[in-house]
Amino acid sequence: MNNKTLTSIIMCEYNTPDEQLKLSIESMLNQTYKNFEFIIIDDKSSRDISSIINSYNDERIKLYYNDYNMGLENSLNKAIGLCNGEYIIRMDTDDISYPNRIEKQVNFIKQNPEYSIICGRVEIFDNDGVYSVSKVKGEMYKKDLIKGTPFIHPTMLINKKHLVQVGGYPLYRRCEDYAMAMKMYANGFKGYIMDDILLKYRMDKNRV
């Protein structure tokens, strides 16, 4: 019997290329930490992803469809409302988590319960491969959020109770993760960036 704490992975899908989506999903299904539910919100994509989901034959995946394109922040809040886990793991549809990501984050927050947001460092990559590594680590203070979020959204593990307490994600069409982190800090919660590289973060190095 698996007596580890239940975690909830939340992912919001909107027209991600199939191969990128598969790599992302598989990186979560292959985690060393097994006790999770995997909530995927299809935000009215142009194609049905059920065939991809069904191909894994994994009962931990729970696929939900939006009746219309609600946007990321509304879809995230919908996913939070469906979560049963003590911790919420954010994941994007085009990134790749390393196999021990959840295990490392859960172990860290259990040993350091004063934090509500636990993130990690990332390798930044595009179709040509890894071209950079994020550097920021350690406890983040309010002053660290003044010029923008130091947290990389798809590496977040969040204490669900605390996130629900502040009302989830503010309804911003952009930077919803930054707005959420600011809201958490305004309510006395705080976060930490682990030194561990937990994820490959997809970003075109030529983008403006």
Secondary structure, DSSP 4 states (H G I P E B T S, - for coil): ---SPPEEEEEEESS--HHHHHHHHHHHHT-S---EEEEEEE-S-SS--HHHHHHH--TTEEEEE-SS---HHHHHHHHHHH--SSEEEE--TT-EE-TTHHHHHHHHHHH-TT-SEEEEEEEEEETTEEEEE----EEE-GGGGTTS--S-GGG-EEEHHHHHHTTSS---SS-HHHHHHHHHHHTT--EEEEEEEEEEEE--TT--
